[in-house]
């Protein structure tokens, strides 16, 4: 997740305003300070003046993929990326920002927002947009030009431990992608309670964060992700993703971060 | 078994068996192809138009609702115009004053493979809003696809004929319900009085 450098917040000029503690979220530009407790002596006019002086609003922004839009050719065409990122992903971000104006949900990090709006299985309307924004960010960062091939060192050992062999994992991943009905995502996750890697599918916008698991790779199986390039050939799309697009560097760094939360046993020091 | 019955049976009231998605999607797509024709579009007429104006206020409002349903279906799914007969599938629930006005046209949207047959509605028109239906021709512009469908492709004649079938089906079922209610009444009134053996010195049983 990329964090953008932030301006430090200006102190609130109303005498009893205090700031919502700042948490980084993707593309946050400015910090909002909002007065929460208003003494009765403040007239409405004074209040609105002081608010105007200090209130700045933050919005979720559209982060760009860490590569040019034509960098994933021929496995994912430039046109697909232009539409997928420029239209679909952007639409989710804009809709989310629109839904969050004047909403009590304002101010969360993206991951917290997803868990809160999931509402334990009864998602509120903001969930779809929030989760899709996060899922797509995760997806762009799961890929790289000249990706694929094999993971190295400790990561490969972990996959072999949990799936038997790398090709088992690959087969399971592709099989999940092909058997998903409707729109959804295929994930490689680290299950926090079972402490192992696993392949799961989710529908529509659901993301394994809501179950407390740690996502490691994701593949967008919504038709808009592959229809222009592969039409209905989901198998080739998934195979090309695993063989040529997935960024094992990103995966390794995510695994390292995940091991801060989940104890996977002795660290696997890669042998040179 | 008819495909429609298979769809409803496989749905298993919300806990679908594996054949459900395939059966339902076959039915949905057949329905979708038949809803279109070259040189389609225009406006409906006759009974269909009357009912649209009665239940939605105006044709434009119905179109607006249908487009809204198609555009707000999140993920894959379908948008429908259906005829709702307002019956309960419970044996003894009968409408005491049945009238044609209880049956309405409704707009609905369903996810993935679900269709209004499962709610005991009679579908009249389907719009496929799975992305595969429009992505090659319209890319992400679902609104353009739906507008073009309604302006240039939809076959209102087919929809009208489906409506006639739906109305006939509803009247038939209403008649069956009515007959069942009358039979129940007849049975209740003609039931023979139960023989009662009273605990008394007199051993004779009371009969009429």
Interface residues (C-beta under 8 A of the other chain):
Chain A: X83 X87 X88 X128 X181 X182 X183 X184 X203 X204 X205 X222 X223 X224 X227 X228 X231 X232
Chain B: X21 X74 X75 X76 X111 X112 X113 X130 X131 X132 X135 X136 X139 X140
